[in-house]
Amino acid sequence: METFQTLLAKKLADALTAAKLPNAGELTPASDARFGDYQTNAALVLAKQRGENPRNVAEKILGRVDVGDLCEPPTVAGVGFINFTLRAEAVAKKAAELLQDERLGVTKTTSTRKIVIDFGSPNVAKPMHVGHVRSTVLGDALARIAQFFGHEVIRDNHIGDWGTQFGMVIYGWKNLLDRQSLQRDPIAELVRIYKETNERSTKDPSVREACRQELVKMQSGDAENLSIWKQCVDLSMGDFERAYKLLDIHYDIQRGESFYNDRLPKVVERLLKSGLAEISEGAVCVFFRDIPELADKPCIIRKRDGGYNYATTDVATVDYRINDLKADTIWIVTGAPQILHFKQIFEIARREGYKADFRHITHGSILGENRKLMKTRSGDNVPLRELLDEACARARKIVEEKNPDLSDTEKIDIAQKIGIGAVKYADLSQYRMTDYVFSWDKMLSLQGNTAPYLQNAYVRIRSIFRKAGETQTKIDQLVLAEAAEINLAKLLCQFAEVVPQVLNDFRPNILANYLFELANSFHTFYEACPVLKSEEPARSSRLALCDLAGRVLQRGLDLLGIKVPEKM
């Protein structure tokens, strides 16, 4: 289904051709609704190229443009912008078409890709914490939206399940483990034995050497140490899965660093043989002397002592995703501090001849009220599990106050949808590179740009249908007379224009902010236009508009990974 923006762009291109002018400029939603719904800067661009007056060029275009079936007569404003205002009849017709479309006007792509999206990536033997929120919810939203467009998406959780820390964990397991504590709270006990071992190794060289020996034994295939390592992985994965279930996030594969161990020697051998890597001061490195920003930053793929590191694993991971999974697109969602690392990894992949589309999708940090990285009072990272439980508990209080007659089962379900939705939306409504301050009061507010505000708009819509005794409407044509219902319908028609923009620069905040604007528009409509008490045909038309608004809110929030309750 073609959007208004697409239709107008085609008509504008036809007008330029008829006026013997090249296609130029852009047609975009108007920046100020007072001047119309869409505008183009084509006249300004062409006037600059041709040394003419922009308003004169605009008049030439207007003499050829034929948009009478969609718009009021176009106007020229300012220095030469051409503005288009949609006719109410055209909006009503388009909205009626959207009511019959399961995809709400969003067309699937004809250029499908196979995308591996790497997000989340917690570490074994450590709790997931607030720092994992951004990568996890951003990655999930992008995966949902890419899949909605018809791309084949593989969600990969690149678990940190190998490395030097396991020497300390295994030593602690053998010498310090409290079995009852492990049974009660496995991750807390693994963290405790790691911290205590770390403190001992700092003070006692013999403990440090013992930890090193435990690591060597594990890496050499010692059965006992591998068994301890496997138990740590299983306990951690169980803890991760509980968080993912609450967040309604799933992965298609979960390939930890250990998965790539047997591939690492071949990676180094291949890069040395091809000449991409060289030995420097005993280490094997890839240099980027021809790239100014990387010229003095070699990538070490084997250390002097013969050990491998993250870079080696990540090169092997690229190999696996392209050769084994057959991906043509790789998205990695991590924090901004890893920008240099992935520039190196992707450059190595390109030099090896891989043609995939590599994207490092970075993000900022979550800050506490002191505008520093969010920590507990003791200075530790805030555990994700505690954060999510707190969100649900606070949401439960809101539900209790708003609707105390609900059953306990309903209260738990609604509180979870509100609480988890609030945490996700607080993150996704920000531009991904922006650091933001975490505020319970703000994110759980029923007013402002929050998930509860959007969810409440959906709940209000469903309550209208409960009162009407109907679940949805079937109508062939809408009747739009009042400004509030015309504006709401126009905004609903823009859903199919907004969603494709998200993947252009990986910005779910574009969709979030559109949904906020939609909820505002619906509330304005609800206050200005009686629905159930209005006469026909306005009553059926307004019910249909409510139905469409509810479906767009639900679908849009679902693409962000946020559920909507039927009651609040």
N, C-alpha and C positions, 0 to 999 in steps of 0.2 A: 504494500500500500504506500503510495507516494504521499509525502508530507506537504504541508503548505510551502515550506521553505524550498523543497525540491521543485514543486510545481512552478513557483514564482521565479526560481533561478532559471528554469527552462524557458519560460516566457520572456525573461529579461535577455537571455542569450539570443532568442529569436529576434527580438527587437533590435539588438545591436547588429545582428547580421543584416536585417532589413535596412538599417540606417547606414550600412557599409562601414560599420565600426568594428574593431576587434573586440573579442570577449575580454573584459577586464574587470577588476574590482571584485568585491564580495557582496553577497546578499545575506544579511544577518538579522536576528531579532533586533528590533529597535531598542536603543539604549534608554529611551524615554517614551513611555506609553502615550504621552500627550501628542506625540508626532505620528503615531501609528503603531503597527505591529511588526513590520519588517522595514529594513532600509538598505540601500546600496550606495556605495561610494564610487560606482563605476564612472560617473561623470567627472568626478574629481581626478581619478587616475588617468582617464583619457585626456582630460584638459591639460594636465601637466605634461603628458607625452606629446601633445600636439600644439602646445602653446596657445590654447584658446581659453575663453571664459567658461568656467565650470557650469554656470547656470545656462549658458547657451547650449552646451553639449547636453545637459540634462533635458532641455526642451526638445532637442532632436530625438532623444531616446523616448521621451513621453509621446512624441508624435507617432511612434511605431509600436509601442508596447500595448498589448491587448490582454488585459487582466479583468475585464468586466464581469466574468463569471465568478471571480474570486474576491475582488476588491472594489472598494469605492474608487473614484478617479484618483490616481496617484498625484502626489504634490511634491514640489521642490522646496526644500528648506535650507536655511543657513547659506553656506558657500556653494551648495550644489548637491546635497544629499537628496536622493529620491526616496520618498516614504510611501509605504503601502499599508492601508487599513483594510482588514478583512471585512467582508459583508457578513452580517448576522446569519443570513440564509446559507451561505457557504460553510460557516462554522457549524451550524445546526446539522447540515448534511454530513459533514466530515465526522462529527461526534456520533451521529447515528451509525455510520460505518464502523467506527471504533467499537461500539457496543456489540457488534457481531463478530469482532476479531479477537480471538483468544490472545494474540500477541500485542494487542492494543496499538497496532500500527507499526511496531518495530519489525523491520524486515531482516531475515537471516542473511548473513554474508554469503556471497557467491565465491569468495576466496578463502576457503577454510584452511586452517593451519592446525598442526599438531603441536600443542604447547605444553611443555613441562614447566610448571610453576612451583618454585621452591620457596616455602615460607614457613615460619614458626621456628623450627630447628632448635629445640631445647637441648640441654645437656643432661646425660645420664648421671644419677647420684646427686643431682641438684634439683631443687624445686623450681617449677616455672614461676616467674615473677612478673611484676608489672611491666618490665621492659619487653616482655614477649607479646604484649597486647597489640602493639602497632603492626608488627610483621604478620601476626596471626590473623587479625581481622581484616587488614588491608589485602593480604594475599587471598583470603577466602572470598572477599567481595569481588576482586578482579577475576578469580576463577569462575564465580557464579555468572558474572556478566559475559565473560568470554564464551562460556558454555551456552548461554542464552542466545548468543549470536550464531551458534552452530559450530564453533571451533571444537576440536577434540582436545580435551584438557586432562592432563595427568597431574594431580596434586602430589607433590613429593615432600615428605618431612625428612630433611637431612639431619638426622639425629647425631649429636655429639657423643658418641659411645666408645671412643678410643682415645688414647693419649696418656701423657705422663701422670695426670692426676690419679690414674687407676693404681699406680704403684702405692700411693698413700692410702687409697680406699681399701685395697687388698690387705695392706699391713694393718690398718685399723680394724678391718673385719676379723683378722686372725687374733689380734691382741686386745682390742678394746670393745668389741661388740657386745651390746646388751640385747639378748634375744627377745625379751619381753617388749622392750622399746621398739625393736624392729617390727614386731608383730602389730604393735599399736599404731605406730606412725613411721613406716619404713623410710621415707625420704628424710624426715627430721633426724632419724638415727644415722643415716648415711652421711648427712651433712655434719653431724656431731663428731663422728669418728674421723672424718676427713680433716675437720678443723683441729681436733686434738692432735692428730698425727702431724699435721703441718706445724703446729706449735712445737712439738717435740723435736721434729727434724731440724727446725731452725736452731734449737739449742744444743742438740746432740748429733754430731756427725755420724755416729753409728746407726742411729735411727734413719738418717737421710740415706745412708748406704743400703740399709735393709730395704727401704722403699724402692730404691733403684733396682735392687736385685729382684724384688717381687714383680716389678714392671718387666724386667728382662725375661723372667720365667713365663709371664703371661704371653709376651710377644713371641716367645719361643715355642709356645704350644703346651705349656705345663697344664696337666689335666685339672689339678686342684684350683689353680689360679683362674683358669678359663671358666671353671664351674662357678666360682665366686663372681667373676665378671658377669656371667650370664644371669645369675640371680639378681645382681644390681640392675642390669638392663631390664629384666622382666618386671621388677618392682617399680622401676621408674616409668616404664611404658604403661603400667596399670594406673599410675598416678596421672600421667599425661592424658590417658583416655578418659578419665573421669572429668577432667577439665574440658576436653574437646566435646564430650557429650553434653555438658552444660552449655557450652558455646554453640552447639549445633554445627560443629565443624568436622569434616571427615577428610581422610587422605586416601588416595588410591594406592600409593606405595609409601613405605617408610624405610628408606635406605640409609642406615647409619654409616659413619665413617669406616667402621670395621668391614663393611661390605666390600670396600675397595682395596683392602690390604694386599691381597695377592696380585693386584694389578699395578701396584706402585713401582716395583722394579722395572717392569716393561715400559712404563711411562718415561722413566729416567733414561733407560737404554735407547728408546726411540728418539727422544729429544737430542741426546748426544750424537746418535748416528746421523740424524738429519742436519746437524750443525746448528740447530736452534739453541741448544744449550752448550755450555762450556765449563770446564773446571777452573775455578778461581779460588785460590787460597784453600784448597782442599774440599771446597763445596762445589756442588753442581748448580749453576745459575743460568738463567735466561736474561740477557741484557737487551735493552731497548734504546740503543744509542741514537737511533734516528727519530725518536719521539721526545721532543724537548721536556715535557712534563714527567717523563719516565727515565730520562737519560741517566740520571744518577741514582736510580732505584731499581736495581736488579731483583729478579724474583728467584729466590732460593728454592730449588726443588729436591735437593738432598743436602743435608747438613754435613759438616766436616766429620762428625762421628758416624756417618752412614745412616743416620735416622732421617725419616721423612716428616713432612709437616702438612699444614692445611693446604698449601699451594699444590703439593703433589696430589693430595686427595682430590682437590677441586679440578685439576686437569683430568684425572681419571674419571671424575664424575661427568665432565663434559663428554668424554669419549663414550661413556655408557649411555648417556641420554640421547646422543646422536646415532651411535652405531647400533645399540641394542633396542632402545625405545623408539628409534626412528623419528625423533622430534626434529622439526624444522625451526622451532622457536623456543627459546629458553628465557624465562623470567625469573630473576632471583630477587626476593624481597627481604632486604636487610637494612640496618641502620646506616646512616651516612658515613660513619667512621671506616666502613669497608670499601669505600669508593676506589681507593688506590689499588687494593687487592684485586678487585674484580676487573679493573681496567687491565691489569697484568694478565689475569687468567683469560679474559676474552681476546686479548691481543695474541697470546700464545695460540689459542684456538684458530684465530684467523690465519696466523702464519703457518699453521699445520694444514690449512686448506679447507677448514670447515666453513660452510656457507650459511649456517643457521643465523637467525636474527637473535642476537644476544642483547638482553636488556637487564641492567641492574636498577631495580626500582627501590630507591632509597627513601628514608623517612626520618623525621625528627624524633624528639624525645618527649616523654611525659614528665612534667615537672610537678613538684609539690607546691604548697602555698608560698614557700620561700623562694620560688622560681629556680630551685635547684633540682637535680634529679630526685625523683620521688623515692624516699627511703622511710624505714621505720625509725622510731626514736633511738634505737640502738645503732642505727647507721646501716642496717642490712636492707637489701632489696625487699620490697613489699611482695609477699607470696601471692601468686595469681589466685590460688584457691581461696585465700582469705578475702581478697578483693571481690571476687565473684559472690562469695557467701554474704559479704557485707552489702553488696548491691541488691541481692534478693531480699535480705532482711529489711533494708530501708524501704524497698518497694512494697514489701508486705505491710508496713505501717501505713503507707499511702492508701493501699487497697482497703485496709481495715477502716480508715477514716472515711473513705469515699463510698464504700459499699459494704457495711458490716454484716449484711444479711447473707452474703455469699457463703457457700460451704467451704470447709477447710481445703478440700481438694481443689476447688476453683481458685481460692485465694493463693494457694501454692503455685498453681499453674500460671495465673495472671502475674503474680509477683516475679516469677522467673522471667516471663516474657518482657516485663517492664524493666526489671533490673539489668538483665543481660543486654537488652536492647539499648538501654541508656548508656552502658559502658561502650558498646560498639559505636553507637551514633556519635557520642562525644568525640571519638577518635576520627571516624570517617567523615564527619562534617567539617573537619579542618583540612586545609591543604596539607598534603602528606609531609612536606618538608618543614612545616611549621612546628616548633615546640609549643605545647599548650599546657596550661595549669589544670590539674585534675581537681574538680570541685563537685562534691556530692550534691550540694544544694542546687547547683546550676544544672547538672546533667539529669537530675530526677524531677526538675520543675515541670509542672503542667503548662507553663507559659514559656514562650521563647523558642529558640531553635534547638529543641530537644526531641528525643525519641518519644517520651511520654506525651508530648504535645501532638505529635503526628499520630501516635496510636489512639489518642483520645478523639481525634478527628474521625478516624476509622470507626471507633466505637459509637460515636454519635450517629454516623451513617447507618450502622447496623441497627441501632435503636429505632431509627425512623422506619425501617422495614419491619421490625418486630411490632411496632405500633400499627403499621399498615396491614399486618397480617400477611405480608408477601415476602418472598426471599429475593426476588429480582424483578426486572421489568422487561417486557418485550414490546418494542415500539419501533416503527419504521422511520419516523421523522420527529425531530425535536422542534419545539416552538420557543424561540429565545427572544424575549422582549425587553426584560430588565437588564440594566448595565451589569449587575452582579452576576447574573446567570450567563450573560455573553462572555464576560471576562473569565469565569470559571471554565466554560467550554473551550475558549481559546487556549487556556493553559493546559487543559487535558489533551488537546490536539498537539501540544509541543512535547509530550512525553517521548514520542518516537524521534524527535529531533535532539533531545537531551541525552538519552542513553548512549548513542554511538559516540558522543564526545568523551565519555569517561575513559575509554581505552586510548585516546589520542596521546595523552600524557599521564595516563594511569591516575586519574583524579576522581575518585568516588564522591568527593565533596561537591562536584558539579551536580550529581544526582541528588545528594542529600539536600542541598540548598534549593533545588527545584521542588522537592517534596515539601519543604518548609513553606515555600511560596504557595504551593498548591493547597496546603492545609490552611494557610491564611485566607486564601481566596475562597475556600469552601466555607470557612466560618463567616466571612463577610456575606456570602450568598445565603447561608442558613439564617442569618439575622435579618436580611433584607427581603427574602423571598419565601413566604410560607409554602410549605410543601403539601402536607396532608390536608390542610384547610383550604387550599386553592381550588378553583373550579377547573374542570376539563376544558381544553386540552392541556392547560398549564400543569395540572397535578401530575399527570402521567409523564409529561416532559421533564418536570423537575425530579420526579422519582428516578427517571432514567439517568439524569445528570448525576444524582446522588450515587446510583449504582456504578456508573463509570468512574466517578471520583474515588469510590471505595476500592474498586478493582485496581486503579492506577496506584493508589497509596499502598495497597497490599503487595502488588507486584514490585513496585519500586523499593519498598522496604525489604522484601524478600531478596532482591538482587544485592542488597547490602548485608544480608544475613540476619535480618531482624524480623521477628515474628510479630503478628498483631493479635491481641486478644479480642474476643467478641464482646466482652464486658470489662469494665474497670471499676 
